[in-house]
Amino acid sequence: MTTVRRGWWLLVAALLAALVAVPLGALLREAVGGGAGGVARAFGTPYVRTAVWHTVVLGVVVTAPAVAAGVALALAVERGSVRHRGRLRLLIAAPLVVPDLVLGLGWTEAYGPAGLADRLAGLALPGLYGPVGIAAVLAAHGVPLAYLAVAAGLATRAEPDLVRAARAAGASAWVALRTVTLPLLRMSIVAAAALVFVSVVNAFAIPQLLGTPAGFGTMSTVVYSDLAFAADPEAFRELTVVALAMVALALLAVGPADLWAGARPAVRTGPEAAAAGRAGRATAAVVYAYATLAVGLPLVAVALAAVTAAPGLPPVPANWTLANFDAAFAGVTGPALARTLWLAAAAAVLVPLLGAAVAGLPGRATRGPLGTAVVLAFAIPGSALAVGILIGYGRLLAGSAALILLAYLAKFWVFGHRPVQAALDRLPPDLPRAARASGAGPVTALRTVTLPPLATAAAIGGGLAFLYASHELTMSTILYGPGSETFAVVILNQRELGGVGTSAALALVQTGPVALVAAGLVRWGRR
């Protein structure tokens, strides 16, 4: 390894250590500081045991239907005889575009008591505040995650020639699906299940909105409440034990799935099998219904709550006003919005640079372990990562928005790495050589051959980082101090103080730019 390569590798390793290893090491040190007895006492606390049990059960209960629905939609949309396939894909992915906090607020306004559905049709979701409501919203959010994982499997691992052979041998469509397609998608389905399960462990906004009023706690809400309301050092150690358990739970789900999914290379044996059947209209109807119920109606309910003069009034034009927006932007809201935008912009610039630093490392043997560490960092629950950063850097950066930026860089590094790495893998190695052979210098070859395809990948990675940072809540609620609130934190605080109209107004403001960035990413990705 040359001096430059060794220095490059050491720089990336140092950045990874500073952003991930130091926080996790600090979290581990604090959690086990009381010895085995301290860990046992933490798990011996009834509400901690209950929160762990709630989280695991929610993970299983949400994962099963979300993955089943995601598999069914992927098969129907990607392999069925449907029209406007691109539009259906966007509708399925809609819950991923809407911030979790806004989605939770929308469901309370749409399906809660005296909500929009109750006013229009006399329908309300029983048990919305509690485990039933949390599971329903998280399942609606998990369906597109499963869909995307299985759709990627259909694109890379499905072997259409085997399906044709099975049908030619007399197998029915169902038998071919059960004996050929689903076994080939086994790894993608396992990856989808791990992805959904980890998203449930990570979830904070929805359990906080729907679970806390009903006394239903999860591991993420316990960490938040203990940090916010407990002043006892023993209580702080207790929450670090819970946060470390969240890390273990997430890695136990992601680690084996990642190893299994990577055990067998993708294989294609021919073009896609011809679509068959007349279920295209039914598929489209299901997708439109899902998008309407999961996202459409909740967003309409949020918009109506934002312009209605007071809670309890009918959301009719006679009761509409913009006073909620005026009240919402009083105090710290304006500075919080500006702070959120510059944090998101900083993440959008730095994340692609971090990703390119890993993707550009020469040699798979040196690049692979660091790339895997970046992916695993994304799987670490935000609550645990934030507590680790608070312990590791809290004294140095106490009360500063820089703490939040560190968390964003550690969590969203993968958005810069994966697109750039994929673009580099697709770049034929002969092109730079041909440019050099034609007389181009190293800088010219880099500028004219290598960088153009990487620019789009870096822009997509930066856009994803901006998208997620602009509405991130889990880590921000733990790391913010006086004068460093983010916009999402202000929305949550408004809601918990009873400001229905003002929180809805802020949620509407938050959703608009996020949707615009998501639309821009979609258009750019098609170029």
N, C-alpha and C positions, 0 to 999 in steps of 0.2 A: 504493500500500500504506500503510495507516494505521500510526501509531506502535505500537499494540498488536500488530497483525499482524506488523510487522517485528520487534518484540522477541520475539514467540512463535517466529517462524521462526529467528531468530538463536539462541535458547535451544536449540531442537531440534538445529540444526546444530552448536552447541558441544558438546552431549551426544554426538552421533554422532562428532564429531572426537575427543573425549576417550576414548570407549570403543572406537573402531575405527581412526580415522585415525592417532592417535598411536602405538598399538601397531604397526600395519602400517608406518608411517613409520620407527619405530625398528628394526623388523626389516629393512627395506630398507636403511637406512643402515648397519647392522652387516654385512649380507650383502655389500654392494658396497664396504665399507670397504677391502678389499684389492685393489680394482680388478678388471679383467677376468681378470688372472692368478690372483687368489684364487678367483674363481668357477670358472675352468678347473681349478685344482688340486683344488677340492672334488669336481667331477664326474670328475676323473681318478682319484680314490681308488677302488680296485676294489669295496670293500663298499658305497660310496655308489651307484656305477653299478648294482651288482646290486640294491640296495634299490629304486632307481627303476624298474628293469626289472620286478622282482617286483610292485611296486605297479600298474604299468600293465597287466601281463599278468593279474593277479588281477582288476583292474577289468573287463577285457574278458571274461574267462572267467566271472566271476560275473554280469555284467550280462546276457549273452545268455540263459542259462536262466531267470534270475529274471524278466526281462521277458516271455519267452515264457510262463512259467507264470502270471505275473500277468495277462497279457492273456487267456489261456484261462480262468482262474478268474473274471475280471470278466465275460466274456461268458456263462459258464455260470451264474453266480450272479445277475447283474443282469438277464439276458435269458432265462434258462432257466426251465423249469417246475419250480421247486424249492419245497419247503416250509421254513418256519422260516428265511426269508432273513436276518433280523436275527441269528439265532444263528450262521449260517454266516459272516457278516461278522465277528463277534467272534472266531470261531475262526481265521479267516485272519489277523486283526490280532494274534493272541496273541504272536508273536515280538517285536512292537514294545513290548509291555508288560513283558516280562522284560528286566532289565538285560543288556547285552552280556556283562559279566563273568560273570553267573550262567549265561547261555546257554552260554558257553564252558566253564565248569566242569561244567555239566550234560552236555554232549556228551562230555567226557572221562570222566565217571563212568558214562555210559550206553553209549557205543560204543567206549571205549578198551579196551586189553588188560585182562582180568579185570574188565571193567565189567559193568553190569547185564545188557545184552543178551548178553554173552559167557557169563554165569552161567546165564541162563535158556534160551538157544537156541544157545549156542556160536557167536554171531555177533559180530564186531568189525569196525569200519570200517578197512580197510587204509589206512595212511598218514594216520591221524588227526592225528598230530603232524607237521605239514609242510604243504605247499601244498594237498594234496588235502583235508585236514581243514578248513583255513582257508576254502577255496573252498566247501566243503559248508555250513559254518555261516553264512558270509556270504550264500550264495545263499538259504538258508532264511530269513534275516533280510531279504533284499531282496525276496522275493516279495510280502509285504504292501505294501511301498512302491510297487511297480509296480501292484499291484491297486488301491490307493487312487487313484493317478493316472489309471489307465484307467477306473475306475468313475466318477470325476468327469467324465471326457470323455464317457462314455456318458450321463451325466445332463445335460450342457450342449451337447455338440456333435453327438451322434447325431441323425439326421433320420429318424424312423420312417416318415414318408410315402414317402421314397425307397425304403426297404426293401419296403414294401407294393407300390409301383409295380413294382419289380424282380420280386417274386414273382408279381404279377398278369400280368407280361409273359412268364412261363414260366421264370424263373430259379430254379434250385434253391437251397436254403438255403445251401449252400457257395458257389455263385456270387454270391449276394447279399452274403454275408459278405465274400468276397474283393474284389468290385468296388464295393461301396457302403459297408459298415460300416467295414472296416479303413482305407480311404483317408480317411474322415472322422475317424478316430481317430489319424491319423498324427502330429499335433502332441502328443496326449496320450501316445502311445507314445514319442516322442522325449523328452518331459519325464520320463517314467518311467525311461528309460534314463539320462538325466543324473542323476536323483535316486539311482538305485542305484549308478552309477559313483562319484559324489561320496561316498556312504556308505562305499564300499570304501576310497577314499583317506583318509577320516576315521578308519576303523576302527583301534583300538589294542588294546583288551582281548583280542579274539579272536586277532589275530596274535601278541600277546605271550604268551598262554597256550599256543597251539598251534604257533607258529613258532619262538620262541626256543629251546625245548629241542632242536629239530631243526636249529638254525643257519640258519633261514629268516627273513631280515629284510625288513621293509618300511620305507617312509619314516618312518612314525610311530614304529616301534620303534627305528629308528636315531637319531631325534631324542631319544627318551627315554634310550637307553643312552649316547649321547654326553654328554648333560647330566648324567646320574647318575654316570658313571664317568670322564669325561675332564676333566683339569684344565688342559690346554694351551689357551691363548687361540686358537691356530689351529684346534683341534678345535671350539671354540665357534663360531668364524666358519663353519666347515664345516657345522655343524648348522643355522645360520641360513640358509645357502644352500639346504640341503635343505628347510627349512620354507618358504622363499619359493617354491621350486619346487612344493611342495604347494599353495600358494595359487594359483599360475599354472595348475596342472593342474585344480584344482576350478573356477576361473572360466572356463577354456576349455571345460569341459563344461557349466556352467550358463548362461553368458552367451548363446551362440548359441541354446540351447534356449529360454531365456526370451524372447528376441527373436522367435523363430519362433512360439512358442506364443501370443504376444500379437499376432501380425500379422493374425490373422483372428478377428473376434468370434464368440462362441458363437451358434448358430442352432438353433432348434427348429421343426420344421414340423408337429408334431402330437403326439398322445399316443404313448406307447410302443407298439411293435409287440407284437402278442399273442405270448405264449410258445408255442413249439411243440416237439414231440418228447417222448420218454419217458425222457430222460436225467437226470431229477431225482434219482433214487436214486443213480445212479452219481456224480453231482456231489457229493452229500452224503457219499458214502463216501470220495471222494477228499479232500474238505476235512477230514473227521474223521481220516483216516489221516495227512494232512499235519500237522495240529495235534498229534496223538499222538506222531508220530515227531520233529517239530521241537521241541516244547515239553513235551508231557505226560511222556514217558518220561524226558527229561533232568531235569525237576523232581523226579520220583519218585526218580531216582538220587541227586540232591543231598540230598533228604530222608533217604534211607537212609544215605548217607555221613555225614550229620550226627549220626545216632543210633547208628552202629556204633562199637564200642569202639576199633577200630584198623583201619588199612588192611590189606586182605588177608583179613580175617575175613568169613565169609558174613554178609550183612545179614539175619539171622534174629532173631526176638524174643529168643533166648537171648543174643545179643551186643549188644542195644540198651542204650544208656545216655544220660544227659544230661550226662555229664562234659565232652563237647566244648563244650557251651554255656558251662559254668562256666569252662573254660580259655580260651575265645575272648574272654570279656568281662573278662579280666584286663588290667592295664596301661592302655594308651591307648585301648582300644576304646570304653569308655563315654563319655569326653569326645569322641571322634571322632564317635560317633553323635549326641550332643547338638549338636556343631558343625555336622554335616551338616543336622540338622533346622532350626537357626536360619538357616543359609545358604539352604536351600530356601525357608523361610518368607519371608525377606527378598526373595528373587527373586520369589516369588509375589505379594508386595505391590508391588514396584517395577516389575516388567515390564509389568503392565497400565497403570500410570501412564505409562511411557515410550511404550507403544503408543498410548494415547489422545492423548498429546501430538502424535504424528505424524498419526494419523487425524483429529484435530480441526482440523488446519491448514486455513484457508479457501483454496479454489481448487486445482484439480487440478494446475495448472502449478507451484505451489510445493510441494504435497504429494507429487507423483509421484516426483521425483528422490530425496527423502529416504526415501520408502517403498521404492524400489528398493534403496537403499543398505542399509536394514535387512535386506531379504531376502538380499542378497549377503553380508552379515556372517554370516548363518547358514550359508552355503555354505563359508565359510572354514574349513579344517581346524582342529580344536581345538588340535592340537599347535602349529601356526603361530601361532594367535592367542595361546596361552599364552606362547610364547617372546617374542612382541612385547610383551605386557604385562609380562613379567619384565624386559625391557630398558627399556621405557618408564617403569615405575613401581617397579621392583625396589628401587632405593635408597631411595625414599620409604617404601615399605610392606614392606620386606624381612621375610620370615618371618611376615607377617600373613595372616589369613584374608580380609582385605579384598581382597587380590590375586585370590583365587579368586572372590569376589563380583563384582568388576569383569568377570572373564571370563564369568561366568554372565549378567550383564546384557547384555554385548555379543553373546553367542552366542544367547541366548533372547529377545532383544527382539522378534523376529518373532512369537513366541507371543502377545505382548500386542497387536501391531499388526494382524495379519491378522484375528482374530475381531472386534475392535472396528471395524475399517474395513469389514468385511462387514456388520456390524449397522448402521452408519451409512448404508451404501449402500442397505440395504433399507428404511430409515426414510423414509416419504413426506414430502417437504418441506412439504406442505400441513398436516400435523398440528400442528407448532409454530405456524404462522400462525393456524390455527383456534383454538388455545388462547389466543393473544394477542388475537385478534378477540373472543373470548368474555369478555375482561376479565382474563385471567391475566397476572400480571407476568412479567418475564423469568425470575426465579428459579423461580417456580411452574411455568411452562411447561417449563423445563429439568428440574425435579424430577418432574413428573407425566407428561411426554410423552417426553422424549428419554432420560433416564437409565434408566428401567425396562428397555427392550430392551437397553441397553448393559451393564446389570449382569450379565446372564447371560453375555454375550460376554466381559466382563472376568473373570468368575469362571472361565470355561473357559480363558482365556489364563493366569490365575494358576495354575490347576490343572496345566496343561501345564508351566509353568515349574517348579512344585514337583516334578512327576513326574520331569522330566529332571535337575533339579539334585540330587535326592535320590540318584540313582545315577550321576552323572557321574564319569568316571574320567580321561579323556584329559588334560584341562586340569589337574585336581587333582594328578595325579602329577608334573607339571612345576612347579607353583606352590607346593606345600605345603612347609612347613619344620617344624622341631621344635616341637611343640605346636600345629600347625595341620593335622594330618592329617584327611582326611575318612574316612567309613566305608568307601567303596569302596577307598580307598588301603590301609586296614588289611587288607581282605579280600585284595587282591592281594599285599601283603607277607606275609601269613600263608601264602598258597599258595606263593609263591616260596621261603619258608623250609621248605617240606615239610609244613606243617600241613594235611593233607587233611581231617581231621574238623573242625577248628576253622574252616577257610575255608568248608567246606560249611555249617556251623552259621550263620556270619555271613551267607552268601549267602541262606540260608533266611529269616533275620531281615530282610534287605534287601528280599526279594521280596514279603513279605506286605503291608507298607504301600503299596508301589508298586501292587500289584494292587488294593488297596482304593481308592486315589485314582483309578486308571483306571476302576474300576467306577462310582465317584461321578461322574466326568466323563461317562461314557456315559449314566447316568440323567439328569443335569442337561441334557445336550444334547438329550434327547428331550422336555424340558418345553416 
